[in-house]
Amino acid sequence: MAIIEQINGRNKTYTGLRRVIDYILRDDKTELGLNSGFNCDADNAYNDFVMTKRNYNKETGRQYIHFVQSFSDREEISPETVKAIADELLMMDKFKGFQVVYATHTDTDNLHTHFILNTVNSYTGMKWKMSKEELQELKDYSDEICRRYGLIITHGKKGSHINRGEYRTKGKSKSWKYELYLAVVEARKYATSREDFIFKLKKLGYQTEWSDNRKYITFTNIDGKKCRNRKLYPPEQFTKEALEKRFELNVCKLEKHVAHTRFESLLSTIKLFEANHPVDASSKNTYPLSRMETASKMDDIANAKQNTGLNWDKEKNNGQEL
């Protein structure tokens, strides 16, 4: 089953355009061979988009359309197949002449592809529009492609769509890299030295390789998955130098016994949370920090259901120029 959803929000600046393109192409989100450009060069998509807008003197208004094609974690599907399905989706006549940079993300169990579409057509100079009927055609075409690949097709509005807040929360709760990120942030918050940082990460279930003769720090989780510090975002906050400066600041600003007490309190909170929120016993890594964060944000997600408008059926501007 593939679900198509639009991520709404203000995007009337070139800064926002560059930021979202950089985000979907981040190497901690996608992998080599899983991103492409349609009618543009993926590595130069921002410049290609801007050049088209300037050629037609259409640099104001919405700069891009951002939508996602996501797949259930119950599907037995590879990242390469998800990328191939995205390739086929863009063969639809609706996308003719529009520049799109897209990337399949593998950082969660829910494989998904992000599409960033230039609102100005590179062939005609016309701006992107999508009527309700065209939206349904897009969904039907996506279903048709998935059917050819032997995937599950779910019918009905409730079966075909999920709220973006729920999607992001579910994805985060199963992302080992996001769990690692949270663990590093917590260890950094209370560590007063490199050795203390490594010790605290060990308490959280991670092995840390930090050597003076190696450029990067390598973290290994309980499942044996490895990640370098340069792949944590934003990377400049997790360099050796940045971490050392944070440890020095902690020494000056945070008393050692206070740091110890707070970190031990965190460990106790994790144990209590896991006891009250058990998961499949066969799972080694239960992603407690991610699940704790998710639980604390449930009220925000409930509010998002009323305000995000992530289902294209709810778009007030259907058929209008975006």
C-alpha positions as CSV (number, residue, x, y, z in Angstrom):
1,M,0.0,0.0,0.0
2,A,1.3,3.4,-0.9
3,I,0.0,6.6,0.6
4,I,0.3,10.0,-1.0
5,E,0.2,13.0,1.2
6,Q,1.1,16.7,0.8
7,I,3.2,18.6,3.4
8,N,1.6,22.0,3.5
9,G,3.1,25.2,4.9
10,R,4.4,28.5,3.8
11,N,7.2,28.2,1.3
12,K,7.4,31.6,-0.5
13,T,11.2,32.1,-0.1
14,Y,14.3,30.7,-1.9
15,T,15.7,30.0,1.6
16,G,12.9,27.6,2.3
17,L,13.3,26.0,-1.1
18,R,17.0,25.4,-0.6
19,R,16.4,24.1,2.9
20,V,13.8,21.5,1.9
21,I,15.9,20.2,-1.0
22,D,18.9,19.9,1.3
23,Y,16.8,18.0,3.8
24,I,15.5,15.3,1.5
25,L,19.0,14.7,0.1
26,R,20.7,14.4,3.4
27,D,22.9,11.3,3.5
28,D,21.5,10.2,6.9
29,K,18.1,10.0,5.3
30,T,18.8,8.5,1.9
31,E,21.5,6.5,0.1
32,L,23.5,6.5,-3.1
33,G,21.2,5.6,-6.0
34,L,18.0,6.4,-4.2
35,N,17.6,10.0,-5.3
36,S,17.1,11.6,-8.7
37,G,16.0,14.6,-10.6
38,F,13.1,14.7,-13.1
39,N,13.6,17.4,-15.7
40,C,16.5,18.6,-13.6
41,D,19.8,17.5,-12.0
42,A,19.3,16.3,-8.5
43,D,22.7,17.7,-7.4
44,N,21.8,21.1,-8.9
45,A,18.1,21.1,-8.4
46,Y,17.9,24.4,-6.5
47,N,19.7,26.3,-9.2
48,D,17.6,24.6,-11.9
49,F,14.4,25.6,-10.1
50,V,15.5,29.2,-9.7
51,M,16.6,29.5,-13.3
52,T,13.2,28.3,-14.6
53,K,11.4,30.8,-12.3
54,R,13.6,33.7,-13.5
55,N,13.2,32.7,-17.2
56,Y,9.4,33.1,-16.9
57,N,9.6,36.0,-14.4
58,K,7.7,34.0,-11.8
59,E,9.7,34.2,-8.6
60,T,6.9,35.1,-6.2
61,G,4.3,33.0,-4.5
62,R,4.7,29.4,-3.6
63,Q,8.1,28.1,-4.5
64,Y,7.6,24.4,-4.4
65,I,5.1,21.5,-3.8
66,H,6.3,18.9,-1.3
67,F,4.6,15.5,-1.2
68,V,5.4,12.1,0.1
69,Q,4.7,8.6,-1.2
70,S,5.0,6.3,1.9
71,F,4.7,2.5,2.4
72,S,3.5,0.4,5.3
73,D,6.2,-1.3,7.3
74,R,4.2,-4.5,6.8
75,E,5.1,-4.6,3.1
76,E,8.1,-6.7,2.1
77,I,9.6,-4.1,-0.2
78,S,13.1,-2.9,-0.8
79,P,14.3,0.7,-1.0
80,E,15.2,0.1,-4.7
81,T,11.6,-0.9,-5.4
82,V,10.2,2.1,-3.6
83,K,12.5,4.3,-5.8
84,A,11.4,2.5,-9.0
85,I,7.8,3.1,-8.0
86,A,8.6,6.8,-7.6
87,D,10.2,6.9,-11.0
88,E,7.1,5.5,-12.6
89,L,4.8,7.9,-10.7
90,L,6.5,10.8,-12.4
91,M,5.7,9.4,-15.8
92,M,2.1,10.6,-15.3
93,D,1.2,13.3,-17.9
94,K,0.4,15.7,-15.0
95,F,4.1,16.0,-14.3
96,K,5.2,16.7,-17.9
97,G,7.5,19.7,-18.0
98,F,7.7,20.1,-14.2
99,Q,11.0,19.8,-12.4
100,V,11.1,17.4,-9.5
101,V,13.9,16.4,-7.2
102,Y,13.1,13.3,-5.2
103,A,14.7,10.9,-2.7
104,T,13.7,7.6,-1.1
105,H,14.4,7.7,2.7
106,T,15.6,4.6,4.5
107,D,16.0,6.0,8.0
108,T,12.8,4.5,9.2
109,D,11.0,1.2,8.8
110,N,8.4,3.0,6.8
111,L,10.1,3.5,3.5
112,H,9.0,6.6,1.8
113,T,9.9,9.0,-1.0
114,H,9.9,12.8,-0.8
115,F,9.2,14.8,-3.9
116,I,10.0,18.5,-4.2
117,L,8.3,20.0,-7.3
118,N,9.0,23.3,-8.9
119,T,5.8,25.3,-9.1
120,V,6.8,26.8,-12.5
121,N,6.7,24.4,-15.5
122,S,10.0,24.5,-17.3
123,Y,8.3,23.9,-20.7
124,T,5.3,26.3,-20.6
125,G,6.0,28.7,-17.7
126,M,2.6,27.8,-16.3
127,K,2.2,27.3,-12.5
128,W,1.2,24.1,-10.9
129,K,-2.5,23.4,-10.4
130,M,-4.2,20.3,-9.2
131,S,-8.0,19.8,-9.3
132,K,-9.8,17.2,-7.1
133,E,-10.3,15.0,-10.1
134,E,-6.6,15.2,-11.0
135,L,-5.7,14.3,-7.4
136,Q,-7.8,11.2,-7.6
137,E,-6.2,10.2,-10.9
138,L,-2.8,10.5,-9.2
139,K,-3.9,8.3,-6.3
140,D,-5.4,5.7,-8.8
141,Y,-2.2,5.8,-10.8
142,S,-0.1,5.2,-7.7
143,D,-2.4,2.2,-6.8
144,E,-2.0,0.8,-10.3
145,I,1.8,0.9,-10.0
146,C,1.7,-0.7,-6.6
147,R,-0.6,-3.4,-7.8
148,R,1.8,-4.3,-10.6
149,Y,4.5,-4.8,-7.9
150,G,2.2,-7.0,-5.9
151,L,1.6,-4.6,-3.0
152,I,-1.5,-4.3,-0.9
153,I,-4.1,-1.8,-2.1
154,T,-6.3,-0.3,0.6
155,H,-9.5,1.4,-0.4
156,G,-11.5,4.2,1.3
157,K,-10.4,7.5,2.6
158,K,-9.5,6.3,6.0
159,G,-7.7,3.3,4.7
160,S,-5.8,5.3,2.1
161,H,-4.5,8.2,4.1
162,I,-2.7,8.8,7.4
163,N,-2.2,12.0,9.2
164,R,1.3,13.4,8.7
165,G,1.8,13.8,12.5
166,E,1.0,10.2,13.0
167,Y,3.3,9.2,10.2
168,R,6.2,11.2,11.5
169,T,5.7,9.9,15.0
170,K,5.5,6.3,13.8
171,G,8.6,6.8,11.7
172,K,10.6,8.3,14.4
173,S,9.7,5.6,16.9
174,K,11.3,3.0,14.6
175,S,14.3,4.9,13.4
176,W,17.5,3.6,15.0
177,K,19.4,6.7,13.8
178,Y,16.9,9.0,15.4
179,E,17.1,7.0,18.6
180,L,20.9,7.3,18.4
181,Y,20.6,11.1,17.9
182,L,18.5,11.4,21.1
183,A,21.0,9.3,23.1
184,V,23.9,11.4,21.9
185,V,22.0,14.6,22.8
186,E,21.3,13.3,26.3
187,A,24.8,12.2,26.9
188,R,26.2,15.5,25.6
189,K,23.8,17.4,27.9
190,Y,25.4,15.9,31.1
191,A,28.9,14.8,30.2
192,T,31.9,16.7,31.5
193,S,34.6,15.0,29.5
194,R,35.2,12.7,26.5
195,E,35.5,9.7,28.9
196,D,32.3,10.7,30.7
197,F,30.5,11.1,27.4
198,I,31.5,7.6,26.3
199,F,30.5,6.2,29.7
200,K,27.0,7.7,29.5
201,L,26.4,6.5,26.0
202,K,27.4,3.0,27.2
203,K,24.7,3.3,29.9
204,L,22.3,4.1,27.1
205,G,23.3,1.1,25.1
206,Y,25.9,2.4,22.7
207,Q,29.6,1.7,22.1
208,T,31.6,4.8,21.1
209,E,34.9,4.8,19.1
210,W,36.6,8.1,19.6
211,S,40.2,8.1,18.6
212,D,42.6,11.0,18.1
213,N,44.0,9.4,14.9
214,R,40.5,9.1,13.3
215,K,38.6,12.1,12.0
216,Y,35.1,10.9,13.0
217,I,33.5,9.4,16.0
218,T,31.6,6.1,15.4
219,F,28.6,5.0,17.4
220,T,27.4,1.4,17.5
221,N,23.9,0.4,18.8
222,I,22.8,-2.8,20.5
223,D,21.9,-4.3,17.1
224,G,25.4,-3.7,15.7
225,K,24.4,-0.8,13.5
226,K,27.1,1.9,13.1
227,C,26.8,5.6,12.5
228,R,29.4,8.3,12.4
229,N,29.0,11.7,14.1
230,R,29.0,13.5,10.8
231,K,25.7,11.9,10.0
232,L,23.9,13.4,13.0
233,Y,22.0,16.6,12.2
234,P,23.1,19.4,12.3
235,P,26.6,17.9,11.9
236,E,28.4,21.0,13.1
237,Q,27.0,20.4,16.6
238,F,28.4,16.9,16.8
239,T,32.0,17.4,15.7
240,K,34.8,16.4,18.1
241,E,35.5,20.1,18.7
242,A,31.9,21.1,19.3
243,L,31.5,18.2,21.8
244,E,34.7,19.1,23.6
245,K,33.5,22.7,24.0
246,R,30.2,21.5,25.3
247,F,31.9,19.3,27.9
248,E,34.0,22.4,29.0
249,L,30.8,24.4,29.3
250,N,29.2,21.7,31.4
251,V,32.2,21.7,33.8
252,C,31.7,25.5,34.3
253,K,28.0,25.7,34.4
254,L,26.8,22.3,35.8
255,E,28.1,20.9,39.1
256,K,29.3,17.3,38.8
257,H,27.0,15.8,41.3
258,V,24.0,17.6,39.7
259,A,24.9,16.2,36.3
260,H,25.3,12.7,37.7
261,T,21.9,12.9,39.5
262,R,20.1,14.2,36.4
263,F,21.5,11.5,34.2
264,E,20.7,8.8,36.7
265,S,17.2,10.2,36.9
266,L,17.0,9.8,33.1
267,L,18.1,6.2,33.3
268,S,15.4,5.5,35.9
269,T,12.8,7.2,33.8
270,I,13.7,5.0,30.8
271,K,13.4,1.8,32.9
272,L,10.0,2.9,34.3
273,F,8.7,3.9,30.9
274,E,9.8,0.5,29.4
275,A,8.1,-1.3,32.3
276,N,4.9,0.5,31.7
277,H,5.1,0.4,27.9
278,P,6.3,-3.0,26.9
279,V,7.1,-3.9,23.3
280,D,7.8,-7.2,21.5
281,A,10.1,-9.2,23.7
282,S,12.0,-10.4,20.6
283,S,13.2,-6.8,19.9
284,K,16.7,-6.0,21.1
285,N,16.4,-2.2,20.6
286,T,13.1,-0.9,21.8
287,Y,13.8,2.8,21.0
288,P,12.8,4.1,24.5
289,L,13.9,7.7,24.0
290,S,11.9,7.9,20.7
291,R,8.9,6.4,22.3
292,M,9.1,8.6,25.3
293,E,9.3,11.7,23.0
294,T,6.3,10.4,21.0
295,A,4.2,9.9,24.2
296,S,4.9,13.4,25.3
297,K,3.8,14.8,22.0
298,M,0.5,13.0,21.6
299,D,-1.5,16.2,22.4
300,D,0.4,18.1,19.7
301,I,-0.4,15.3,17.2
302,A,-4.1,15.5,18.2
303,N,-4.1,19.2,17.4
304,A,-2.3,18.6,14.2
305,K,-5.1,16.4,13.0
306,Q,-7.3,19.4,12.8
307,N,-4.8,21.9,11.4
308,T,-2.3,20.4,9.1
309,G,-4.5,19.6,6.1
310,L,-2.2,16.9,5.0
311,N,-4.8,15.1,2.9
312,W,-5.0,16.7,-0.5
313,D,-8.8,16.1,-0.4
314,K,-8.9,18.8,2.3
315,E,-7.0,21.3,0.3
316,K,-9.0,24.5,0.1
317,N,-7.2,25.6,-3.0
318,N,-8.0,22.5,-5.2
319,G,-8.0,23.7,-8.7
320,Q,-6.4,27.0,-7.8
321,E,-2.9,28.2,-8.7
322,L,-0.4,27.2,-6.0
